[in-house]
């Protein structure tokens, strides 16, 4: 994916509710990026199975030449018990597998995520 497409991917993820997918059919150059962005989500806390699907995800910073720094992610139960977590001080990209049995996935400082 080209550097511009990486930035566009982040833009689509962060503004998905404003993008008219039907109009993108008129401009197929951006359609592939939009379809990939639909598999992603922004940082924050997300209800697994309702807001995001289980699967393997990676951060998007490397797609536009960036790096991830001071990134914290956590998989937890609906009751708040931590299943797994990690704090990354610096990396080109971060990858995590979210399981269907997880309740909540939370990330801070990681940027956007997209299905790997």
C-alpha positions as CSV (number, residue, x, y, z in Angstrom):
1,X,0.0,0.0,0.0
2,X,1.4,3.4,-0.9
3,X,2.1,6.1,1.6
4,X,-0.9,8.1,0.5
5,X,-3.2,5.1,0.8
6,X,-2.0,4.6,4.4
7,X,-3.0,8.1,5.3
8,X,-6.3,7.6,3.4
9,X,-7.0,4.4,5.3
10,X,-6.7,6.3,8.6
11,X,-8.9,9.1,7.3
12,X,-11.6,6.5,6.3
13,X,-11.4,4.7,9.7
14,X,-11.8,8.0,11.6
15,X,-14.6,9.3,9.5
16,X,-16.4,6.2,8.4
17,X,-19.8,7.6,9.3
18,X,-19.2,10.5,6.8
19,X,-18.1,8.4,3.8
20,X,-20.6,7.6,1.2
21,X,-19.7,4.1,0.1
22,X,-22.0,4.3,-2.9
23,X,-20.2,7.3,-4.3
24,X,-16.9,5.5,-4.0
25,X,-18.0,3.2,-6.7
26,X,-17.6,6.1,-9.1
27,X,-14.0,6.4,-8.1
28,X,-12.7,2.8,-8.0
29,X,-9.1,4.0,-7.2
30,X,-10.2,4.5,-3.5
31,X,-12.6,1.5,-3.3
32,X,-10.0,-1.0,-2.2
33,X,-8.7,1.3,0.6
34,X,-12.3,1.9,1.8
35,X,-13.1,-1.8,1.9
36,X,-10.0,-2.4,4.1
37,X,-10.8,0.6,6.3
38,X,-14.2,-1.0,7.0
39,X,-12.4,-3.8,8.8
40,X,-10.7,-1.3,11.1
41,X,-11.4,0.8,14.1
42,X,-9.9,3.8,16.0
43,X,-8.3,3.5,19.4
44,X,-10.4,3.5,22.5
45,X,-12.6,0.8,24.2
46,X,-14.7,-1.4,21.9
47,X,-17.2,-4.1,22.7
48,X,-16.1,-7.3,21.0
49,X,-18.8,-8.9,18.9
50,X,-20.9,-5.7,18.8
51,X,-18.6,-2.8,17.8
52,X,-15.6,-4.9,16.5
53,X,-15.2,-8.4,15.3
54,X,-12.8,-11.0,16.6
55,X,-9.7,-11.4,14.5
56,X,-6.1,-10.4,14.1
57,X,-5.5,-6.7,13.8
58,X,-2.4,-4.4,13.3
59,X,-1.8,-0.7,13.8
60,X,-1.8,1.4,10.6
61,X,1.1,3.8,11.4
62,X,3.6,1.8,9.3
63,X,1.4,2.1,6.2
64,X,2.2,5.8,6.0
65,X,5.9,5.6,7.1
66,X,5.2,6.2,10.8
67,X,5.9,4.3,14.0
68,X,3.9,3.4,17.1
69,X,5.1,4.7,20.4
70,X,3.8,4.5,24.0
71,X,1.0,2.2,22.9
72,X,-1.1,0.3,25.4
73,X,-3.6,-2.4,24.5
74,X,-5.7,-4.7,26.6
75,X,-8.1,-7.6,26.1
76,X,-10.6,-8.0,28.9
77,X,-13.8,-9.7,30.0
78,X,-17.1,-7.9,30.1
79,X,-16.6,-7.7,33.8
80,X,-13.3,-5.8,33.4
81,X,-10.8,-8.6,34.3
82,X,-7.7,-8.3,32.1
83,X,-7.1,-11.3,29.9
84,X,-4.0,-10.0,28.2
85,X,-2.3,-6.6,27.7
86,X,0.9,-5.0,26.5
87,X,2.7,-1.7,26.6
88,X,4.9,-1.0,23.6
89,X,7.4,1.9,23.9
90,X,8.4,1.9,20.2
91,X,7.6,-0.3,17.2
92,X,7.0,-0.2,13.5
93,X,3.7,-1.9,13.9
94,X,1.8,-3.7,16.6
95,X,-0.3,-6.8,16.0
96,X,-2.9,-8.4,18.4
97,X,-5.4,-11.2,18.1
98,X,-8.8,-10.4,19.6
99,X,-10.8,-13.5,20.5
100,X,-14.6,-14.0,20.2
101,X,-14.6,-14.8,23.9
102,X,-13.1,-11.4,24.8
103,X,-15.5,-8.8,26.1
104,X,-13.7,-5.5,25.6
105,X,-10.6,-4.5,23.6
106,X,-9.0,-1.2,24.6
107,X,-6.1,0.7,23.2
108,X,-4.4,4.0,23.9
109,X,-1.6,5.7,22.0
110,X,-1.7,3.0,19.3
111,X,-3.5,4.9,16.6
112,X,-5.9,3.1,14.3
113,X,-6.2,-0.7,13.8
114,X,-7.1,-2.7,10.7
115,X,-7.6,-6.4,10.1
116,X,-4.2,-8.0,9.3
